[in-house]
Amino acid sequence: MTQREQLYGLLGDLPDRNREISVSTVATESRPGYVLERLVLDLNGIEAVPACFVRPHEQSGPLPTVLYNHAHGGDYVLGKDELLDGRAALSDPPYAEALTAAGYSALCFDTWAFGERRGRTEAEIFKHMLWHGQVMWGMMMYDSLRAVDYLVSRPDVDAERIATLGISMGSTMGWWLAALDTRIKVCVDICCLTDFDALIDAQGLDGHGIYYYVPSLLKHFSAGQINALIAPRPHLALAGNFDRLTPPAGLDRIDAELQQAYAGAGAPEAWKLLRYETGHFESDAMRGEVMAYLKRWM
Protein backbone atom coordinates (compact mmCIF):
# COMPACT_ATOMS: atom_id res chain seq x y z
CA MET A 1 0.00 0.00 0.00
CA THR A 2 1.34 3.43 -0.93
CA GLN A 3 1.28 6.36 1.50
CA ARG A 4 -1.36 8.02 -0.67
CA GLU A 5 -3.56 4.91 -0.48
CA GLN A 6 -2.99 4.71 3.28
CA LEU A 7 -4.05 8.33 3.71
CA TYR A 8 -7.20 7.77 1.64
CA GLY A 9 -7.95 4.68 3.71
CA LEU A 10 -8.17 6.78 6.88
CA LEU A 11 -11.10 8.75 5.47
CA GLY A 12 -13.84 6.29 6.45
CA ASP A 13 -16.37 4.40 4.35
CA LEU A 14 -16.59 6.35 1.13
CA PRO A 15 -18.81 5.93 -1.94
CA ASP A 16 -17.52 4.13 -5.02
CA ARG A 17 -14.88 6.25 -6.77
CA ASN A 18 -16.03 4.90 -10.14
CA ARG A 19 -19.72 5.79 -9.86
CA GLU A 20 -21.00 7.90 -12.73
CA ILE A 21 -21.11 11.67 -12.28
CA SER A 22 -24.05 13.58 -13.67
CA VAL A 23 -24.50 17.34 -14.02
CA SER A 24 -27.38 19.68 -14.70
CA THR A 25 -27.08 23.35 -15.63
CA VAL A 26 -29.38 25.57 -13.59
CA ALA A 27 -28.47 28.85 -15.26
CA THR A 28 -25.82 30.51 -17.41
CA GLU A 29 -25.21 34.23 -17.19
CA SER A 30 -22.79 36.76 -18.59
CA ARG A 31 -21.00 38.88 -16.01
CA PRO A 32 -18.34 41.55 -16.49
CA GLY A 33 -15.20 39.61 -17.32
CA TYR A 34 -16.58 36.09 -17.26
CA VAL A 35 -19.40 33.64 -17.95
CA LEU A 36 -20.99 32.01 -14.91
CA GLU A 37 -22.51 28.54 -15.02
CA ARG A 38 -24.61 27.53 -12.02
CA LEU A 39 -24.56 23.74 -11.83
CA VAL A 40 -25.87 20.87 -9.73
CA LEU A 41 -23.47 17.93 -9.64
CA ASP A 42 -24.18 14.37 -8.55
CA LEU A 43 -20.77 13.52 -7.11
CA ASN A 44 -21.55 11.16 -4.24
CA GLY A 45 -25.00 9.64 -4.82
CA ILE A 46 -26.19 10.88 -1.41
CA GLU A 47 -27.00 14.56 -1.86
CA ALA A 48 -26.79 17.02 -4.73
CA VAL A 49 -23.76 19.33 -4.91
CA PRO A 50 -24.49 22.86 -6.16
CA ALA A 51 -21.51 24.46 -7.88
CA CYS A 52 -20.34 27.52 -9.80
CA PHE A 53 -18.10 27.32 -12.86
CA VAL A 54 -16.63 30.53 -14.27
CA ARG A 55 -14.76 30.99 -17.54
CA PRO A 56 -13.36 34.00 -19.38
CA HIS A 57 -15.36 35.60 -22.18
CA GLU A 58 -14.38 34.87 -25.76
CA GLN A 59 -11.69 32.30 -25.06
CA SER A 60 -11.93 28.95 -26.79
CA GLY A 61 -10.02 25.76 -26.33
CA PRO A 62 -9.06 23.97 -23.13
CA LEU A 63 -8.09 26.46 -20.42
CA PRO A 64 -6.06 26.07 -17.24
CA THR A 65 -8.54 25.69 -14.40
CA VAL A 66 -8.55 26.24 -10.63
CA LEU A 67 -10.58 24.11 -8.24
CA TYR A 68 -11.36 26.79 -5.68
CA ASN A 69 -12.14 25.61 -2.14
CA HIS A 70 -14.33 27.87 -0.04
CA ALA A 71 -13.59 28.67 3.61
CA HIS A 72 -15.53 27.91 6.79
CA GLY A 73 -15.40 31.01 8.98
CA GLY A 74 -18.64 30.02 10.69
CA ASP A 75 -20.51 31.35 7.63
CA TYR A 76 -22.63 28.40 6.53
CA VAL A 77 -24.58 30.58 4.06
CA LEU A 78 -21.74 31.78 1.81
CA GLY A 79 -20.27 28.49 0.54
CA LYS A 80 -19.47 28.44 -3.16
CA ASP A 81 -20.47 32.08 -3.62
CA GLU A 82 -17.18 33.01 -1.97
CA LEU A 83 -15.67 32.49 -5.42
CA LEU A 84 -18.04 35.12 -6.86
CA ASP A 85 -18.40 37.56 -3.97
CA GLY A 86 -15.25 37.15 -1.88
CA ARG A 87 -15.27 37.34 1.91
CA ALA A 88 -13.91 39.65 4.60
CA ALA A 89 -10.76 37.51 5.03
CA LEU A 90 -9.86 37.82 1.35
CA SER A 91 -8.27 40.59 -0.66
CA ASP A 92 -10.07 42.17 -3.63
CA PRO A 93 -11.29 41.49 -6.22
CA PRO A 94 -13.18 38.21 -5.69
CA TYR A 95 -11.27 35.27 -7.13
CA ALA A 96 -13.79 34.73 -9.94
CA GLU A 97 -12.78 38.11 -11.34
CA ALA A 98 -9.07 37.74 -10.64
CA LEU A 99 -8.74 34.26 -12.09
CA THR A 100 -10.78 34.80 -15.24
CA ALA A 101 -8.97 38.08 -15.93
CA ALA A 102 -5.74 36.06 -15.89
CA GLY A 103 -7.16 33.53 -18.37
CA TYR A 104 -8.20 30.75 -15.99
CA SER A 105 -11.50 29.01 -15.47
CA ALA A 106 -12.55 28.02 -11.96
CA LEU A 107 -14.96 25.69 -10.19
CA CYS A 108 -16.23 26.00 -6.63
CA PHE A 109 -18.89 23.82 -5.00
CA ASP A 110 -20.80 23.88 -1.72
CA THR A 111 -19.24 21.37 0.62
CA TRP A 112 -21.24 19.52 3.30
CA ALA A 113 -23.24 21.91 5.59
CA PHE A 114 -22.53 25.03 3.50
CA GLY A 115 -24.35 27.16 0.96
CA GLU A 116 -27.26 25.31 -0.59
CA ARG A 117 -26.29 22.19 1.37
CA ARG A 118 -26.99 23.81 4.73
CA GLY A 119 -29.93 22.82 6.92
CA ARG A 120 -28.26 20.30 9.19
CA THR A 121 -25.56 21.54 11.53
CA GLU A 122 -21.96 20.54 11.10
CA ALA A 123 -22.14 18.58 14.37
CA GLU A 124 -25.30 16.75 13.28
CA ILE A 125 -23.72 15.72 9.99
CA PHE A 126 -20.54 14.59 11.77
CA LYS A 127 -22.48 12.45 14.26
CA HIS A 128 -24.73 10.91 11.61
CA MET A 129 -21.74 10.00 9.46
CA LEU A 130 -19.79 8.62 12.41
CA TRP A 131 -22.59 6.17 13.21
CA HIS A 132 -22.38 4.91 9.61
CA GLY A 133 -18.60 4.49 9.56
CA GLN A 134 -18.05 7.71 7.64
CA VAL A 135 -15.73 10.62 8.39
CA MET A 136 -17.01 14.10 7.57
CA TRP A 137 -13.61 15.27 6.34
CA GLY A 138 -13.41 12.10 4.25
CA MET A 139 -16.77 12.84 2.63
CA MET A 140 -15.65 16.41 1.96
CA MET A 141 -12.47 15.18 0.33
CA TYR A 142 -14.38 12.56 -1.66
CA ASP A 143 -16.47 15.33 -3.21
CA SER A 144 -13.27 17.26 -4.03
CA LEU A 145 -11.73 14.24 -5.72
CA ARG A 146 -14.87 13.67 -7.75
CA ALA A 147 -14.91 17.37 -8.65
CA VAL A 148 -11.53 16.80 -10.30
CA ASP A 149 -13.09 13.87 -12.18
CA TYR A 150 -15.78 16.26 -13.38
CA LEU A 151 -13.26 18.90 -14.45
CA VAL A 152 -11.18 16.52 -16.54
CA SER A 153 -14.37 15.42 -18.33
CA ARG A 154 -15.03 18.95 -19.60
CA PRO A 155 -13.61 19.66 -23.08
CA ASP A 156 -12.98 23.31 -22.13
CA VAL A 157 -10.66 22.33 -19.24
CA ASP A 158 -6.97 21.61 -19.82
CA ALA A 159 -6.60 18.43 -17.75
CA GLU A 160 -2.83 18.94 -17.59
CA ARG A 161 -3.18 22.35 -15.94
CA ILE A 162 -5.46 22.03 -12.92
CA ALA A 163 -4.61 23.91 -9.73
CA THR A 164 -6.28 24.07 -6.34
CA LEU A 165 -6.57 27.16 -4.16
CA GLY A 166 -8.28 28.27 -0.96
CA ILE A 167 -8.07 30.06 2.38
CA SER A 168 -8.61 28.60 5.86
CA MET A 169 -10.70 25.42 5.52
CA GLY A 170 -10.24 25.86 1.78
CA SER A 171 -6.49 25.90 2.31
CA THR A 172 -6.60 22.59 4.17
CA MET A 173 -8.80 21.14 1.45
CA GLY A 174 -6.25 22.27 -1.11
CA TRP A 175 -3.22 20.57 0.39
CA TRP A 176 -5.11 17.39 1.24
CA LEU A 177 -6.49 17.23 -2.30
CA ALA A 178 -3.10 17.81 -3.90
CA ALA A 179 -1.62 15.11 -1.64
CA LEU A 180 -4.31 12.61 -2.63
CA ASP A 181 -4.60 13.38 -6.36
CA THR A 182 -1.61 13.84 -8.65
CA ARG A 183 -3.85 15.42 -11.32
CA ILE A 184 -3.56 18.59 -9.24
CA LYS A 185 -0.52 20.24 -10.80
CA VAL A 186 -0.28 23.33 -8.57
CA CYS A 187 -1.35 23.82 -4.95
CA VAL A 188 -1.80 27.23 -3.32
CA ASP A 189 -2.88 27.31 0.31
CA ILE A 190 -3.60 30.48 2.28
CA CYS A 191 -3.60 30.67 6.08
CA CYS A 192 -4.09 27.07 7.15
CA LEU A 193 -0.87 25.09 6.78
CA THR A 194 -1.25 23.70 10.29
CA ASP A 195 1.15 21.34 12.04
CA PHE A 196 -1.08 19.11 14.18
CA ASP A 197 1.33 18.67 17.09
CA ALA A 198 2.02 22.40 17.23
CA LEU A 199 -1.72 23.05 17.30
CA ILE A 200 -2.07 20.68 20.27
CA ASP A 201 0.86 22.34 22.06
CA ALA A 202 -0.72 25.76 21.51
CA GLN A 203 -4.10 24.51 22.83
CA GLY A 204 -5.65 25.46 19.52
CA LEU A 205 -7.84 22.46 18.71
CA ASP A 206 -11.06 24.42 19.19
CA GLY A 207 -9.97 26.78 16.42
CA HIS A 208 -11.12 24.20 13.89
CA GLY A 209 -14.64 22.86 13.49
CA ILE A 210 -15.39 19.23 14.22
CA TYR A 211 -15.30 18.49 10.47
CA TYR A 212 -11.48 18.74 10.62
CA TYR A 213 -10.76 15.70 12.79
CA VAL A 214 -9.94 12.31 11.26
CA PRO A 215 -9.80 9.25 13.54
CA SER A 216 -6.30 7.81 14.05
CA LEU A 217 -4.70 10.33 11.68
CA LEU A 218 -1.83 11.21 14.02
CA LYS A 219 -0.92 7.54 14.43
CA HIS A 220 0.13 7.52 10.79
CA PHE A 221 0.73 11.04 9.42
CA SER A 222 1.99 14.44 10.40
CA ALA A 223 0.89 17.48 8.42
CA GLY A 224 4.39 17.59 6.94
CA GLN A 225 4.12 13.99 5.75
CA ILE A 226 0.79 14.68 4.07
CA ASN A 227 2.19 17.74 2.32
CA ALA A 228 5.30 15.84 1.26
CA LEU A 229 3.02 13.74 -0.97
CA ILE A 230 2.58 16.84 -3.15
CA ALA A 231 6.29 16.93 -4.08
CA PRO A 232 7.66 17.58 -6.66
CA ARG A 233 4.57 19.47 -7.86
CA PRO A 234 4.58 23.25 -7.21
CA HIS A 235 3.19 24.26 -3.80
CA LEU A 236 2.87 27.80 -2.46
CA ALA A 237 1.85 28.34 1.17
CA LEU A 238 1.11 31.76 2.66
CA ALA A 239 0.79 32.27 6.40
CA GLY A 240 0.45 34.97 9.02
CA ASN A 241 2.80 34.79 11.98
CA PHE A 242 -0.03 35.96 14.27
CA ASP A 243 -2.52 33.39 12.99
CA ARG A 244 -3.54 31.13 15.89
CA LEU A 245 -4.47 28.34 13.47
CA THR A 246 -0.89 28.08 12.20
CA PRO A 247 1.44 28.23 15.23
CA PRO A 248 4.88 29.53 14.15
CA ALA A 249 6.72 26.50 15.55
CA GLY A 250 4.59 24.30 13.32
CA LEU A 251 5.30 26.40 10.26
CA ASP A 252 9.02 26.07 11.00
CA ARG A 253 8.66 22.29 11.22
CA ILE A 254 6.64 21.87 8.05
CA ASP A 255 8.95 24.19 6.11
CA ALA A 256 12.00 22.16 7.13
CA GLU A 257 10.31 18.89 6.20
CA LEU A 258 9.16 20.16 2.82
CA GLN A 259 12.47 21.76 1.96
CA GLN A 260 13.99 18.32 2.48
CA ALA A 261 11.22 16.53 0.54
CA TYR A 262 11.43 18.88 -2.44
CA ALA A 263 15.21 18.80 -2.51
CA GLY A 264 15.06 15.01 -2.46
CA ALA A 265 12.60 15.11 -5.35
CA GLY A 266 14.93 17.34 -7.35
CA ALA A 267 12.59 20.34 -7.29
CA PRO A 268 13.67 22.64 -4.45
CA GLU A 269 12.31 25.70 -6.27
CA ALA A 270 8.78 24.26 -6.40
CA TRP A 271 8.14 24.64 -2.65
CA LYS A 272 7.62 28.13 -1.27
CA LEU A 273 6.41 29.27 2.16
CA LEU A 274 5.88 32.99 2.63
CA ARG A 275 5.16 34.40 6.10
CA TYR A 276 3.78 37.80 6.99
CA GLU A 277 3.31 39.78 10.18
CA THR A 278 -0.45 39.35 9.89
CA GLY A 279 -3.27 37.19 11.19
CA HIS A 280 -5.82 34.86 9.58
CA PHE A 281 -6.53 36.74 6.35
CA GLU A 282 -5.19 37.24 2.84
CA SER A 283 -3.34 40.53 2.47
CA ASP A 284 -2.89 42.40 -0.81
CA ALA A 285 0.74 41.24 -0.84
CA MET A 286 -0.40 37.63 -0.52
CA ARG A 287 -2.83 38.07 -3.42
CA GLY A 288 -0.03 39.35 -5.60
CA GLU A 289 2.08 36.30 -4.75
CA VAL A 290 -0.80 33.92 -5.50
CA MET A 291 -1.41 35.35 -8.95
CA ALA A 292 2.30 35.47 -9.80
CA TYR A 293 2.76 31.87 -8.67
CA LEU A 294 -0.15 30.64 -10.80
CA LYS A 295 1.23 32.54 -13.78
CA ARG A 296 4.65 30.96 -13.30
CA TRP A 297 3.54 27.36 -12.85
CA MET A 298 0.24 27.09 -14.77
N, C-alpha and C positions, 0 to 999 in steps of 0.2 A: 504494500500500500504506500502510495506517495504521500508526502506531507499535505499536499493540496487535497487529496482524497480523505485523509485523516481529518483535516479541518472541516470539510463538508460533512463528514460523518458525525461531527459533534452537534450539528444543527437540528437534530430531532427527526421525527418521521415526516418526510417531505413528499409532496405529490410527485408523480412520474415526470422526470425531466423530458421525456419524449412525447408527452401528450400534445395534441394539436393546439396551436394558438389561433384564436379567431379575433377579428377586429371589426368594429363598426364605427363609421364616421358620423358624429353627432352634428357637427357644423364645421364649415370652412369660412374663414373671414380674412380679408386683407387689412393689415394694419401698417402704419408707417414703418417701413424698413423690412417687413417680413409678412409671410402668410402663416396664419395660425390654423392648425387642424385640431379640433376637439374630438377625442377618440374615447371609445370604451373597449378595453382589451380583456380577453379571457385568457389570463396567464396561468391560473392555478386551479380552475374548475370548482372553486369554492365560492368566491365572490368576485363580482366585476371590478375592474381596475380602470377608473377614469384617468385619462392622460391628455397632455398637450404636446403637440409636435409643431415646432416652428422651423421655417426654412426661408432663406433670403428670396426676395423677389427676383424674377428674371434670371435665375441661374439654373442651368440644366446640367444633367449628368450627375453621377454619384458625388456627393459632397462629404467632407469630413464632418463627423457628428459627435456631439457631446451628450452622454447620458447624465443629465443633471439631477442630483439628489437633493430633495428639499430638507430643510432643518426641522427640528422639533420646537424648541423655544416655548413649550406650553401652549402654542397656538394650533389647536386642532382644526381650525377652520381653514387656514391658509393653504396648506398642502402644496399641490402642484402649481397653484397660481403664484407661488414665490418666483417661479421662472419668469412670469409675465410682469409681476408687480413689484418684485423685490421684497425686502423686509428691513426693519430698523437696523439689524446687525450687518447689513450689506451696504457696500458702496453703490453709487449710481453710475450708469443707468442700470435698470434691471437686466439680468443676464440674457433674456431673450433678445433685447436690443443690442447688447454688446456682442454677443456671439454671432448673430446673423449679420451685423455690420462688418464683422471680420470674415464672413464667408462660410460660417459653420451652420449646420442645422442642429437642433437640440430636441431631446425628449425628456419630459418630466412626468411622473405619475404619482397619484396619491398612494402612499403606503398605508398599511393597516392603521386604522383609527384616525386618519387625517383626511381633510378635504371632504370629498363626497363619500368617503368610506367611514366617516365619523357616525356616532350614534351609540356605540358601545365604548366604554372607557378603556383606556390602555390596560388598566389592571384587570378588567373583566375579560378582555381578549387574552391576556397572558394566562390567567387562571384556567379559562376554558381550554386553551391550547395545551397547557401543562397536563391536564387530566387526560388528554388524548395523545400524549406522547410527543407533542409538538413544542417547538421553541419559538417564541414570537420573533426573535431576531433571525432565526432560521427561515421562517416564513417570509420575513421582509427580504432577506437575501435571495430566497428562491424567486420572488417576483422580480428582483433586479436581474438575476441571471436570465430569466425568461424574457425580460425586456431587451436584453442583448440579442437573444434569439429573434425577437421581433425586428429589431433594427437591421440585422444582417439579411433579413428577408425582403427588405424594402429596396427596390431598384435605384432609388435616389440617395441611398446611403452608401458611402465608400466603406466596405467592411474591413478594409485594412487600415482605416484611420478613425477609430472610435476611441474617444476619451471619456473619462468620468470626472465629475467635479461636484463639490458641495461644501457647505459650511456646517459645523456642529454635527448633529446627527448625520447630515448629508456628507460630511467629511468622513466619518467612520464608515458609512455605507460605501464611500468611494474606495477607501483602501482595502476593505474586506472584499469588495467586488473585484478589484484589480488582482488581489491575491488569489482569488478563486478562479478567475477566468482570464486566460491569456489573450483572448480577443480584445481586451482592453489594452490599448497601445500606450496611453498616457494617463497618469493619475495625478489629479491636483486636489489636495485636501486642505481645508481652511479651518483652523481653530478647533481641531479635535484629534490630534495625533497623541493619544493618551497612553502612557505606560501604566499598565494595570497595577503593578506593585507600588509605583510612586503614588498612584491615586489612593491606594489603601493607606500608605504611610501618611498621606496628607489628610486623611479622614474625609475624602471627597466622594465616597460612593453615592451619596444622595444627590450629587450633582447630575447624575444620569437617571433617566426614567427606568422603570423596571424592564422595558423592552430590551435593554442593553445587555442583560446578563444571561450568559450561556452556561448551562450546567457543565461542570468539570473542565471548563476551558483552561484554567490556570494549571491543571495537572499536565497539560500537553503543550501549551503555547504561551509565549509572551507576546506582547504587542510587536516587539521587534522581530520576532520569528515570523509572525503573520506578514508583516510588511516586507520581510526579506524575500517572500515568495513573489513579489512584484519584480524584483531584479531579473534581468538587466533593463527592463522597460523604464522609460522616463517617469520620475515621480518627484513632484514638487509639493512640499509641505510648508505652510505658513502658520506661525503661531505667535501669540502674545505672551510675553513673559509674566504678565499679571493675570493671566487666564487661569482660574482655579481648576478648570477641567484638564489642563495640561501642565501639571507641576514641572517646574524647570529641571529638577533632577531627572525626571522621566524623559524629557526632551533630550537631555545630555546622553542618556543611556541609549535611546533609540537611534540618535544620530551616530553614535560610535558604532553600533551594531550595523547600521545600514551603510556607513562608509566602508566597513569591512566587507559586507556582502556585495556591494557594487564594485569594489576594487577586485574582489575575487571573481566576479562575473565579467571583468574586463571592461566595465562601463562606469568608471568613477564619476564622470561628468553628468551622468543621468540621474543622480540623486542630489537633491538640493533642499536643505532646510533653511528657511529664513525666519528670524525671530525679531520681534518689534517690542518696544516698550509700551504695549497696549494691553487691552483685555480681550474679552470674547466677542470680537467683531472684526469685520474686514475693513481695513483702512484703504484710502485712495492709493497709497503706495503698494499695498497688497494687490489691489485690482490691476495695477499696472504690471506687476510681476506675473500675475495669472495670464493676462492676455499675451505678454511677451513670450511666456513659456509655451503656451499653446501654438503660437506662431512658429516658434523654433522647432517644435517636435511633431506638429501635426502636418 
